Amino acid sequence: MIVPWLSLKSTNDIGPGFREELFEKMYGVDVVFGENQDGSIPAPLVYDDGMVRGQAAYVLSYVDRYVDQALLRVLWDGKVRPVI
C-alpha cells in the first residue's frame, strides 16, 4: 500500500530539469507536466499512469532502504512488518 504522504513526497518537488531526468532514469517512467493558465509548468501530474508506477517504485525502494533501521516494525500474523 502506498501511504499518501510518501507517494506525494515522491513527486511534489520534481520540476523540469535535473530531478525530472533523475526520476525518469531511476524508475523508467516519463514525468508528465500540465500547464497553468499563465503558461507556467506546475508540479507533475501525479495521477498519470507512468507517474503512479514511478511513485510506487519510489515507495518500495524507500521502504527497502529503511525497513531495518528507521521504520517501526510490528509482529503481525507471525511476520515482522514495517509500520508506515
C-alpha positions, 0 to 999 in steps of 0.5 A, a space after each residue: 500500500 502506498 501511504 499518501 504522504 510518501 507517494 506525494 513526497 515522491 513527486 511534489 518537488 520534481 520540476 523540469 530539469 535535473 530531478 525530472 531526468 533523475 526520476 525518469 532514469 531511476 524508475 523508467 517512467 516519463 514525468 508528465 507536466 500540465 500547464 497553468 493558465 499563465 503558461 507556467 509548468 506546475 508540479 507533475 501530474 501525479 495521477 498519470 499512469 507512468 507517474 503512479 508506477 514511478 511513485 510506487 517504485 519510489 515507495 518500495 525502494 524507500 521502504 527497502 532502504 529503511 525497513 531495518 533501521 528507521 521504520 517501526 516494525 510490528 509482529 503481525 500474523 507471525 511476520 515482522 512488518 514495517 509500520 508506515 
